[in-house]
Amino acid sequence: MLPLILALSAHAGDLSFGYVPSPAPGENPAILITPVREVKHLWVDCEVGSETHSFEQSGLPADVEARFEWPRDTAITEARCAIIADFADSAREEVVVPIQYSYATPLSVDLSGASANVKARTLTVKVTAPVDRADVIAYGARKKVLDKRSVDIQDGPGDIDVPWVGSAAEVVLLDVTLHSGGAWAGFTYSPWFLDIPHDDVLFESNQHVIRPEEEPKLMATLEKLAEVVDQYGSVVPVKLYVAGCTDTVGDSGHNKELSRRRARAIASWLREHGFSAPIYYWGFGEGLLAVPTGDGVDEARNRRALYMVGANPPPTGSGIPGVGWVKL
């Protein structure tokens, strides 16, 4: 606290004044008075709101700090202190010192576990102090402002939910400013998520090699991805997520590994043919069925791959489980 007190100090003749700019939890506001020579008697009257708090001290040595504090009231953040000092050499000094302070608790945001719920249209982040409200700006493609509003939060510390408007396909970037008393913290986060329509690559049974006759399908996907980067790349870093899936025929462990190899083959082909943005892949095997079936059912619609783009992994509520996506 000492550097702050020194920075918020002033001199009047032979007296130096400081105060506590941001009283910590449980700490009272105070004025700090240090004489440059011995004071015989000191009187201090501080007007705080509708009350006056009076203090006296005798025999204050030179360069020794005296602290005078009044009860903590977070509704009041200023005071006016009148000081009279009688020095040991019979000189007198009178001065009035205005003080402004804040009870703001330091506020910071931890985005390491941040997540967006696309169905509820909320963003969850962790904060270090109670948050009163959030100012949210939602940007769309080419950073067009879709909405701008202030929302009531009244939650924290810990995980808080910040509401936002628009679908994940519309809102590309959220610019959020959180307010906690007189403190604030700002950050950006992208809940943006797009499922890229495409024709599925057909693989031979139990194989992951892409046949030449299937490549036109990937060329069409590559063109769609280029359009996405053109629209959104100036707003957020576009990333591609390729999810491989199988039907329920065969061993589930084998199917998961096969779907992983197929997803990686697709990711590698796209990279080799010009898609330069980051690519991640994962094999879900039988874990992401498009058509629910029993075990051992040959269902062509379940033998597929999903191509998804976003600035972050597919969010909660997108229908895609959270997994440890592998970067190509």
DAVEN-V128884 format. One record per run of one state. SS is the DSSP state (helix for helix, strand for strand, loop for the rest). FROM is the first residue (numbers start at 0). LEN is the number of residues. If there is no record, write none. Layout:
SS;FROM;LEN / SS;FROM;LEN
This chain:
loop;0;1 / helix;1;6 / loop;7;1 / strand;8;4 / loop;12;2 / strand;14;5 / loop;19;10 / strand;29;6 / loop;35;3 / strand;38;10 / loop;48;2 / strand;50;10 / loop;60;4 / strand;64;5 / loop;69;8 / strand;77;10 / loop;87;4 / strand;91;9 / loop;100;8 / strand;108;9 / loop;117;4 / strand;121;6 / loop;127;3 / strand;130;9 / loop;139;1 / helix;140;3 / loop;143;1 / strand;144;11 / loop;155;2 / strand;157;6 / loop;163;9 / strand;172;8 / loop;180;2 / strand;182;7 / loop;189;3 / strand;192;3 / loop;195;16 / helix;211;21 / loop;232;6 / strand;238;7 / loop;245;6 / helix;251;21 / loop;272;6 / strand;278;7 / loop;285;14 / helix;299;3 / loop;302;2 / strand;304;6 / loop;310;5 / strand;315;1 / loop;316;9 / strand;325;2 / loop;327;1
